[in-house]
Amino acid sequence: MPWKGTVVSQHTQSNNLPAVSTSLSALALCHPAQGLNGAFHHECKETEELTNGHSNHKPVMNGLMPGHSVKEHANSSSVLKSLPISALKQNGLLQSLAAGGKQPKTERESADVEQAREEWEALESIQPVVSEESSPTPLISFNEALQHFQTTDLGELLKKIQPTIRRTGLATFTHFLFGPPRLHRELLEERDLVFAIAQSSLDNSQAVHLRVLQTIYKRLTGSKLDCPRFGTHWENVGFQGTDPATDLRGTGFLGLMHALYLVMDPETLPLARDIFKLSQHPTQNFPFCVMSINMTCIALHALREEALSKECNRRQQVVGVLNEFYVATFLHLYQLWKSQQKTVSDSGFVLKEVELFAKKNPKQMLRRLDVFLRERRYPDPTAQRPSPCLGGRGARSEGTRGKEMHFTGVCELPLNMEGEARLI
């Protein structure tokens, strides 16, 4: 008589074995030609014989029972392979095993578990949405950012600028006789644009502004991915807080424009990375971007005091001369800071010294920058001379290394000199 599962219960009672494991053994060693759930008519032979409540198990080797021939096994395998999956699903024993794995809910199941299950099931219905902004923001060049301001209405900002120093009395007469030449009339509009950009604040609604920020961060860190607008990661590139906009006082967006020029120009990028590396030094560290903003502040002072007018008139441009003067000033500070082992505690004195030297010798500053970049472009392997340090004096950093000091920027120093430019 075909096996209908009654042996399972007897087996369980006599052997005190789990019904599921005995059933699986009987099913696995059933002739494949045996109908699943009665679908076929071959008998299924038991693998165990019960004697006085004890089991005499017949060994199975390599899936074959003793007495089974290889030919029979091969024929049986072919029949099994030909069975449709639907027939397997209808097998009564498999259905009972599957149902046995699903235990009914008990009262002990907590409400938290039930709630978690409902929330998980709800997640399955949520369709992922691919954001259009998931791709990294493309880098922006200095010229593209400048064109944005050239095509933007800056009328309100132009009303607030102070492009020159207001002198009265004897100072006006002295400046007229012995001061630098006035800027050519055709360059006044470009000069005013520079000061208008310096009045502009960082605007989160302007895509160009955010691209400038992302470009500076990526070029300094080597990251390929965008970073959040706010966060402590900005401190890694030398801002003093989680929002770079708070450090732009005194220079406005021009501070970011100059940093953009430094990292996007192929000739100045190696210098930018050298300065950035020094800013990460264990004892000579300083906030890179804040220091860069101070270089912009010095450049603005020089332009307002007309110290750059002669060079601007010669080249017939303002933006280009201002950019190079900014880089030259940063180079001057870098060489002085590195060679004299300066630290953050010296920042106020160093910045003031750099500003005075730069405004007094703009032509010399630009020439030394040109020589420095030329040597970088065409290095001479036989030359082993140290980099020139401009206007250096003895180091002041003894006894102050390793201490946490407050960074004093040139924009925060008191203006004691007559004719000193007022901050924007």
Disulfide bonds with the S-S distance in Angstrom:
Cys297-Cys411 2.43
